[in-house]
């Protein structure tokens, strides 16, 4: 995973779910899905935790 990937906020269910999906995508070598999850996580963080 890249070094600038967004980190989930502790205790946030949506953050945890997107992080888990991203981890699974990475594990199966699906870079496109991994990137999609990072984009969605960044968007969620900006909207919910800014």
C-alpha positions as CSV (number, residue, x, y, z in Angstrom):
1,X,0.0,0.0,0.0
2,X,1.2,3.5,-0.7
3,X,2.7,5.7,2.0
4,X,0.1,8.5,1.6
5,X,-2.9,6.3,2.1
6,X,-5.6,7.8,4.3
7,X,-5.9,6.3,7.8
8,X,-9.3,5.4,9.2
9,X,-10.5,7.3,12.3
10,X,-10.7,5.1,15.4
11,X,-14.2,4.0,16.3
12,X,-15.8,5.0,13.0
13,X,-17.7,2.1,11.4
14,X,-17.6,3.5,7.8
15,X,-13.9,4.2,8.1
16,X,-13.3,0.7,9.4
17,X,-15.4,-0.9,6.6
18,X,-13.6,1.0,3.8
19,X,-10.2,0.2,5.4
20,X,-11.1,-3.5,5.5
21,X,-12.3,-3.5,1.9
22,X,-9.0,-1.8,0.9
23,X,-7.0,-4.4,2.8
24,X,-8.9,-7.3,1.1
25,X,-8.3,-5.6,-2.3
26,X,-4.6,-5.3,-1.6
27,X,-4.5,-8.9,-0.5
28,X,-5.9,-10.2,-3.8
29,X,-3.8,-7.9,-5.9
30,X,-6.6,-5.7,-7.1
31,X,-4.9,-2.3,-7.2
32,X,-7.9,-0.6,-8.9
33,X,-10.3,-1.6,-6.0
34,X,-7.6,-0.7,-3.5
35,X,-7.3,2.8,-5.0
36,X,-11.1,3.2,-5.2
37,X,-11.4,2.4,-1.4
38,X,-8.7,5.0,-0.6
39,X,-10.6,7.6,-2.7
40,X,-13.8,6.8,-0.9
41,X,-12.1,6.8,2.5
42,X,-10.5,10.2,1.8
43,X,-13.9,11.5,0.8
44,X,-15.6,10.1,3.9
45,X,-12.9,11.5,6.1
46,X,-13.3,15.0,4.5
47,X,-17.1,14.9,4.9
48,X,-17.5,13.2,8.3
49,X,-14.3,14.1,10.2
50,X,-13.2,17.5,8.9
